[in-house]
Amino acid sequence: MKSTARTPMRVVRTPHQQREMRLRTQTSSESNGSENIPPRPKDPVSVFCRVRPLPSEGDLSCITVKNSTTIVLTPPEQALGNKHCVLKETQCIFKHVFEARATQQEVFTKVAQPLVENLIRGRNSLLFTYGVTGSGKTFTMTGDIRHRGIMPRCLDVLFRTISDYQTKKYVFKPDRLNGFEILSEADALLERQQEMNQRFAGGRGPLKRKDSDPELASQASCEMPPLQGIDEDNMYAVFITYVEVYNNSVYDLLEDGGIQKSLQSKIIREDANHNMYVHGVTEVEIKSVEEAIEYFQIGQKRKRMGHTVLNAESSRSHSVFNIRLVQAPTDCQGENVVQDKRTITVSQLSLVDLAGSERSSRTKNTGMRLREAGNINNSLMTLRTCLEYLRENQLSAGGNVPSKKVPYRDAKITHLFKNYFDGEGQVSMIVCVNPRAEDFEENTQVIKFAEMTQEVQIARATPMKADLGLTPGRRKANKLFKIAVNNLNDLGYTDAQKLDVDVGLVYTLGPNFPEYNLDSPEAEDTIEMLMQYLVQRIEKRKLLCEDLDARLDNFRSLLMQREKENLSLRTELASLKAVYKQERDRSLALENKIRVHESSIDVLNNKLGNRERQIDDLTRKLRDQQNLLNKKEQEKEHQKKKFDSKLAVEVDRRDRLHELKHAKLQNKIRVKDEKLKLLSNIITSDDLALAKLPRSRSIDNLTEDKDSQQAAQQQGVSGSIRTGTATATPRTDVYSAARVPRGMAAANRRHRRSRSAGEKWIEHRAQNPVPLGTVLQPYLKNRKSITKLTDMKDLTGHNANKYMLVSQEADTDGDVETKLFKGNIVPTCGGGAQVIFDDVECLKQKSPVPSPNRKRPINTDNGGILSNIGTTVSALSALTSLNSANDVASRCNVGIEGHTVKRTKV
Ligand SMILES: Nc1ncnc2c1ncn2[C@@H]1O[C@H](COP(=O)(O)OP(=O)(O)OP(=O)(O)O)[C@@H](O)[C@H]1O
């Protein structure tokens, strides 16, 4: 188990954030005019001058090194003793002047070593060599096998310094945006394996180098002491890029994939920290100086091949060799890099070997060479212009003169180093001069430019380290712990290797830790004490391990038991799963069936719906038919009623006719009987003569009366009644006056009542009359209803003086006609009574169902219920039919005849 960091982490700002804050602070202070915040420290460009030895001993020198900082330029004429020379001697001062005898080591120590120290401390630096062709720029920067230049020495001293603090390969990985990301140990291991596979497969990958190249080894070995100032708690990795700027195009010299690809021009971009970089450049992680030199040589080779293809010269291009140092703090155990990208610090040392700066007129170049020279001059002129503008801007800062825009982008080489001049870092320049007289003029130009450059101020880079609040010296403690473990292992404590690193224990042992070095006596004491503690720890660990083993055995047996149970459960589970599968299949099949049935149910439901709709339609039709049938039935019933009433009327009429005939025959018989009686009386009477005439007359009259009455009845009731009414009275009067005892009973006038006196009615009507149901009803205040008039008492027994015969008839149209025959009951002298009709009322009730054959009466405003009331007797004769008259007459006759019969008996 690895312990976690005990010290709480502080909020850490990345270098970029720190730089941004610093720039912001500076901007605000400048804009506010505040003088509280001190201005950023600036250093001038460090310009060194190196004078190479004269190419040949016979050459005339025009440069004299006066002291370590000053040279004197002497015109060649003057050097030859020409007293009239126009040009004067010029004296130039530099930071340091290396005379011809100066060694590569001296140059490195003075110029490049501080830059490597900057690199280790996380600062950026730029070093470029400037001078005419053949002045020793490449010699100074690269050197040869025997005289190693600045670049290999930088790499050598760098690797010597960081050798114990290097990460494994691919822990830091370029993100192709000029930044880096941190891979975990596992990912880094995977990358390493892939690289190895590629190497064995012989495919694309890093260089395939020989393990020991004596030439390289000699070039790499400088035997310089490591530099101071390294952070021992950090882990480091070195990356290199090598590009060439030729004809204002940038080429990647380390790009894999053949010369054609290497000759593809790259573009320059700005990263998140405002640093310029070549986009897509090959960035190689190197772990030793030999590896770096080997890559450099590969680059050189590609450069030469490219120049052959392009028919160019090596001195016509600018070479940029970048050394990038990536560092990040280790974790609290000092073991691995903290997996936080923000903690990474990247510093860069750019070593630039510029092309020769001679004029084309002197070199007498033409064509291609002239164009090259033009480009070179242009880029160098741009460099010169940029530095001049920078100097002018810095000199006029705070004044009223507006600052000039520095034309970095006019040339690729200035564009690439824009951030050094504009931002921060350290810039150094070595002006290489060939002291021969022929180069006097160019040297003068170069030296003038170099002098001017010294006046350019560059902001000093401040070291930017991510402070995570971790204990310093943790890596040293880790190392001490591992030394102690190794020692114990050598002494036979094999368990010591199993101990986890405990840096806290190391801290507790030494009072001055971590000030002392690993090879100091204090460190040895610490290791001794550490070993003792670790021995105790190992013993305790052993005990604990034994206990753990016992527990493990127990646990194992328990585990085996559980495993067995698990196995049986698994078997059971498998069988259950099989059952479950079957059940699931069955359920799926059932579900499918259900789906099928559901769909068929849907179909049936649809059909049912259709059928129900059809049933509804048919029911509606049936109801219509039923209604039609009912109507027809009603009509039929109506017709039936109509015919029934007709039939009843007909039957009634026949019956009445029959009765009339019967009555007629009886009358005839009676008349004959009376005649016979009279005749017998006559025959038997003594006073035949006296009695003969009146009797015969009386009989004749009676006979005539009967006959005329019957005739009248045959002709019509109304006529008979009218006749009766008109004629009967005088005839009765005659009887009452002359023959009251034996003739027809005369009306007793004394019993006649006035109309104003109380009337008592005999209402003679059928047994079940048709109800009138009308509003207007005959008003009879005091009445007695009878249905038959069979006896005299029916007429006289109720003290009635009014008689009303109610007759109801239905005609063929279904109308009901009700007739009220009204008369006075007049007592006769013989004790009988006679009815004298004096009024007829006719009530006609129209059928509500009109007959299809019947024409509506014109006057039907009152619903045809009551058409006429109180018609007179004279009008009645015109309105009533023969049949009804017969009926009334026959019924009236009953009363009359009854009286007659009685009278006869009396
Ligand atoms: N300080 C020196 N000591 C000894 N030899 C030197 C020195 N400087 C240069 N030379 C020699 O001079 C020759 C030309 O030097 P070099 O190629 O470095 O010049 P250069 O300025 O790089 O030329 P170019 O601009 O063409 O690249 C080389 O053979 C080199 O060995």
PDBQT file of the ligand as one rigid body, heavy atoms in Angstrom, charges set to zero:
ROOT
HETATM    1  N1  LIG A1001      38.275  29.240 -33.847  1.00  0.00    +0.000 N 
HETATM    2  C1  LIG A1001      38.671  28.377 -34.778  1.00  0.00    +0.000 A 
HETATM    3  N2  LIG A1001      39.740  27.634 -34.541  1.00  0.00    +0.000 NA
HETATM    4  C2  LIG A1001      40.162  26.782 -35.472  1.00  0.00    +0.000 A 
HETATM    5  N3  LIG A1001      39.559  26.620 -36.675  1.00  0.00    +0.000 NA
HETATM    6  C3  LIG A1001      38.497  27.347 -36.950  1.00  0.00    +0.000 A 
HETATM    7  C4  LIG A1001      38.018  28.272 -36.010  1.00  0.00    +0.000 A 
HETATM    8  N4  LIG A1001      36.916  28.850 -36.569  1.00  0.00    +0.000 NA
HETATM    9  C5  LIG A1001      36.743  28.313 -37.753  1.00  0.00    +0.000 A 
HETATM   10  N5  LIG A1001      37.680  27.426 -38.005  1.00  0.00    +0.000 N 
HETATM   11  C6  LIG A1001      37.734  26.662 -39.228  1.00  0.00    +0.000 C 
HETATM   12  O1  LIG A1001      37.242  27.462 -40.277  1.00  0.00    +0.000 OA
HETATM   13  C7  LIG A1001      36.566  26.751 -41.210  1.00  0.00    +0.000 C 
HETATM   14  C8  LIG A1001      35.244  27.410 -41.493  1.00  0.00    +0.000 C 
HETATM   15  O2  LIG A1001      34.599  27.487 -40.353  1.00  0.00    +0.000 OA
HETATM   16  P1  LIG A1001      33.003  27.371 -40.290  1.00  0.00    +0.000 P 
HETATM   17  O3  LIG A1001      32.530  26.369 -41.246  1.00  0.00    +0.000 OA
HETATM   18  O4  LIG A1001      32.667  27.152 -38.891  1.00  0.00    +0.000 OA
HETATM   19  O5  LIG A1001      32.595  28.774 -40.797  1.00  0.00    +0.000 OA
HETATM   20  P2  LIG A1001      31.104  29.272 -40.913  1.00  0.00    +0.000 P 
HETATM   21  O6  LIG A1001      31.094  30.639 -40.433  1.00  0.00    +0.000 OA
HETATM   22  O7  LIG A1001      30.244  28.318 -40.259  1.00  0.00    +0.000 OA
HETATM   23  O8  LIG A1001      30.862  29.270 -42.467  1.00  0.00    +0.000 OA
HETATM   24  P3  LIG A1001      29.431  29.154 -43.146  1.00  0.00    +0.000 P 
HETATM   25  O9  LIG A1001      28.828  30.454 -42.931  1.00  0.00    +0.000 OA
HETATM   26  O10 LIG A1001      29.783  28.877 -44.538  1.00  0.00    +0.000 OA
HETATM   27  O11 LIG A1001      28.788  28.070 -42.430  1.00  0.00    +0.000 OA
HETATM   28  C9  LIG A1001      36.399  25.404 -40.647  1.00  0.00    +0.000 C 
HETATM   29  O12 LIG A1001      37.246  24.511 -41.302  1.00  0.00    +0.000 OA
HETATM   30  C10 LIG A1001      36.831  25.496 -39.232  1.00  0.00    +0.000 C 
HETATM   31  O13 LIG A1001      37.533  24.371 -38.801  1.00  0.00    +0.000 OA
ENDROOT
TORSDOF 0
